[in-house]
């Protein structure tokens, strides 16, 4: 399931930039079938980005298709100032947000309208012993489910930054471009997102006896 994949999938290898430039040029010159070669490396990232917002596999599939089609139709507008993959993910995120607005107009809280610095009074839990999860434990299905459920439970602005930085492994600059915020905002959100995620995961791991020790150590990211 996508929820399991979200916790452990990394950004798939993309085409070399020079290769992408060549593929884009060929598409714009009329070789439309080449577009499939261009986006092949990003298909999973597009789907998982959409799923991170919508939390529904059917909606995520539709949004992924819409985003790819929109990228094709607007390919001439891609100026190469950023990576093609970053541009594609930004389109996907915007399409997913629009779908969410349509589905929950009465519940939607505009992300753009929120205070960028998120000055909420969230106080992270204190854990005396943050030790690293054994690497083999991360392969267990139950652990993947706990992490995926925790990511899904995060507020939207934190879920997005976790997905972009820690799961899709975009740089701070790329994540800032996708989210249309300053790099400083990405850094602030990421710190708070990781703290919230830790506070969601650790008690579940402890209560279920998934680890003999608390699964966190300061500076470590068990979902990496």
C-alpha positions in Angstrom: 0.0 0.0 0.0 1.0 3.6 -0.5 0.9 4.2 3.2 3.7 1.7 3.7 5.7 3.0 0.7 5.5 6.5 2.1 7.6 5.6 5.1 10.4 4.0 3.3 10.5 5.0 -0.4 13.3 7.4 -1.3 13.4 9.7 -4.3 13.9 7.6 -7.4 16.9 8.3 -9.6 16.1 11.0 -12.1 17.5 11.5 -15.5 20.8 13.4 -15.9 20.0 17.1 -16.4 21.6 17.2 -19.8 19.6 14.2 -20.9 16.4 15.8 -19.6 17.1 19.0 -21.5 17.4 16.9 -24.7 14.2 15.0 -24.0 12.3 18.2 -23.3 13.6 19.7 -26.6 12.5 16.6 -28.5 9.0 16.7 -27.0 8.6 20.4 -27.8 9.7 19.6 -31.4 6.8 17.2 -31.8 8.1 13.9 -30.5 5.3 13.5 -28.0 6.0 9.9 -27.1 9.4 10.9 -25.7 7.5 12.6 -22.8 6.9 9.2 -21.2 10.6 8.6 -21.1 11.0 12.0 -19.5 8.5 11.4 -16.6 9.2 7.7 -16.0 11.6 8.3 -13.2 9.2 10.6 -11.4 5.9 8.7 -11.6 6.2 7.2 -8.1 7.2 10.5 -6.6 4.2 12.2 -8.2 1.8 9.6 -6.9 3.3 9.7 -3.3 3.3 13.5 -3.2 -0.4 13.5 -4.2 -1.2 10.8 -1.6 0.6 12.7 1.1 -2.0 15.5 0.7 -5.1 13.5 -0.1 -4.6 10.3 1.9 -6.7 8.4 -0.6 -5.2 6.1 -3.3 -7.9 6.7 -5.8 -7.8 10.5 -5.6 -4.0 10.4 -5.6 -3.9 8.4 -8.8 -6.3 10.8 -10.5 -4.3 13.8 -9.3 -1.0 12.2 -10.4 -2.5 11.7 -13.9 -3.8 15.3 -14.0 -0.4 16.6 -12.9 1.5 14.7 -15.5 -1.0 15.8 -18.2 -0.7 19.4 -17.0 3.1 19.2 -17.1 2.9 17.9 -20.7 0.5 20.7 -21.8 2.6 23.4 -20.2 6.1 21.9 -20.9 6.9 25.0 -23.0 6.7 27.1 -19.9 9.4 25.1 -18.1 12.4 27.5 -18.2 15.0 25.2 -16.7 15.6 27.5 -13.7 15.0 24.5 -11.5 15.1 20.7 -11.9 12.3 19.2 -14.0 11.5 16.9 -11.2 11.1 19.8 -8.8 8.8 21.6 -11.3 6.7 18.5 -11.7 6.3 17.9 -7.9 5.2 21.5 -7.5 2.5 21.0 -10.1 1.4 17.8 -8.3 1.3 19.5 -4.9 -0.8 22.4 -6.3 -3.2 19.9 -8.1 -3.6 17.9 -4.9 -4.3 21.0 -2.9 -7.0 22.1 -5.4 -8.6 18.7 -5.2 -8.7 18.9 -1.4 -10.3 22.4 -1.5 -13.0 21.1 -3.8 -13.7 18.1 -1.6 -13.7 20.0 1.7 -14.6 23.6 1.0 -16.2 24.1 4.4 -13.3 22.6 6.3 -10.4 23.9 4.3 -8.0 26.2 6.0 -5.8 27.9 3.4 -2.2 26.9 3.7 -1.2 30.2 2.2 -3.2 32.1 4.9 -1.4 30.5 7.8 1.4 32.3 9.6 4.6 31.1 7.8 6.5 30.9 11.1 3.6 28.8 12.7 3.9 30.5 16.1 1.8 27.8 17.8 2.6 26.9 21.4 3.5 23.3 20.6 5.7 21.8 23.3 7.4 18.5 22.3 7.4 15.6 24.7 10.6 14.9 26.6 12.3 11.6 26.1 15.3 10.9 28.3 16.8 8.3 26.0 16.7 8.8 22.3 18.4 5.7 20.8 18.6 4.7 17.2 16.2 2.1 15.8 18.0 -1.1 14.8 18.2 -0.9 11.0 16.7 -4.4 10.6 13.6 -3.2 12.5 12.8 -0.6 9.9 12.0 -3.5 7.5 9.2 -4.7 9.6 5.7 -4.0 8.3 4.4 -2.9 11.6 7.1 -0.2 12.0 6.4 1.1 8.5 2.7 1.3 9.3 3.3 3.2 12.5 5.5 5.7 10.7 3.1 6.1 7.8 0.2 6.6 10.1 2.1 9.2 12.0 3.1 11.1 8.9 -0.6 11.1 7.8 -1.7 12.5 11.1 0.6 15.5 10.9 -1.0 18.9 10.1 -0.8 19.7 6.4 2.1 22.1 6.4 4.2 19.7 8.4 3.3 16.6 6.4 4.2 18.3 3.2 7.7 19.4 4.4 8.4 15.9 5.8 7.4 14.3 2.6 9.5 16.7 0.5 12.6 16.8 2.6 12.8 13.4 4.5 11.0 11.1 2.2 11.4 12.6 -1.3 14.8 14.0 -0.2 14.5 17.3 -1.9 17.0 20.0 -0.9 15.9 22.9 1.3 15.9 25.2 -1.8 13.9 22.7 -3.8 11.3 22.2 -1.1 11.1 26.0 -0.7 10.4 26.3 -4.4 7.7 23.6 -4.3 6.0 25.1 -1.3 6.4 28.7 -2.5 8.0 29.8 0.9 11.4 31.0 2.0 14.1 28.5 2.8 14.0 29.7 6.4 10.4 28.7 6.6 11.2 25.2 5.3 13.8 24.8 8.0 11.5 26.0 10.7 8.6 23.8 9.6 10.9 20.8 9.3 12.2 21.0 12.8 8.7 21.3 14.2 7.5 18.5 11.9 10.2 16.1 13.1 9.4 16.9 16.7 5.7 16.3 16.2 6.4 13.1 14.3 8.7 11.9 17.0 6.0 12.5 19.6 3.5 10.5 17.5 5.8 7.6 16.9 7.6 7.0 20.2 4.6 6.4 22.4 3.1 3.9 19.9 6.4 2.0 19.6 6.8 1.9 23.4 3.2 0.8 24.1 3.4 -2.0 21.5 6.8 -3.1 22.7 8.2 -2.8 19.2 11.6 -1.9 20.5 13.6 -2.8 23.6 14.7 0.8 23.8 13.1 4.1 23.0 13.6 4.4 19.2 14.9 7.9 19.1 18.3 9.5 19.6 18.9 13.2 19.4 19.8 14.2 15.9 18.6 10.9 14.3 15.6 10.4 12.0 14.3 6.8 12.2 12.1 7.4 9.1 15.1 8.0 7.0 
